[in-house]
Amino acid sequence: MGRRARLFVVSGPAGVGKGTLVSLVREARPSIGVTVSATTRTPRPGEVEGVSYYYMSDEEFERRVAAGEFLEWAQVHDHRYGTLKSEVERFLAKGNSVILEIDVQGGDNVRRVFPDAVRIFVEPPSWEVLVERLRGRGTESEASLKLRLKNARRELDYAHTYDVRIVNDDLDEAVEKLMQTLEKYENE
Ligand code: 5GP
């Protein structure tokens, strides 16, 4: 039986390690697509336009929302983030699955537009570990850290609405579980 290209949503609070997990899975399965999101926030040091995000002004983001170019978008923290339809289509059209790494509001919106999407939630082993990881990242101001922690609590409340939950404690195990999940649903 052939594999079916599917749309996967990966959500979880900031600092939980979604990005690391997704990039490791991508190394093991280079054919899988990962969408580059659009955002109105400014780049962090080391981030690259078109690789980390497409950075847009509020005006451009607004215009493209109005033009119907987004599959989903949401206000997260102080900025807007969204997935362009063109990003998803370029993978699915080639018969490859695609992963959207997006927040829980975006995850909810995708479910409505794409009921077939498989939604995966990445959880920290504990709240304390998440706080540690967010502090350790060192890229946040104290105010921004506070806001992210508040949002992280809210995001964790959505975990039970997801199809699959993965605890990111041991990284290798979490990668393995994510790989198995992708394969399971592609072969469904
Ligand atoms: P960060 O600013 O740390 O890169 O991302 C902040 C949050 O925005 C994360 O929770 C991330 O999942 C979410 N996010 C990133 N891209 C998208 C997107 O395209 N759509 C939605 N809804 N959320 C996104």
Boltz pocket constraint, residues with backbone or C-beta under 6 A from the ligand:
constraints:
  - pocket:
      binder: B
      contacts: [[A, 10], [A, 11], [A, 12], [A, 13], [A, 14], [A, 37], [A, 38], [A, 41], [A, 72], [A, 73], [A, 74], [A, 76], [A, 81], [A, 82], [A, 83], [A, 101], [A, 102], [A, 103], [A, 104], [A, 105], [A, 106], [A, 107]]
      max_distance: 6.0
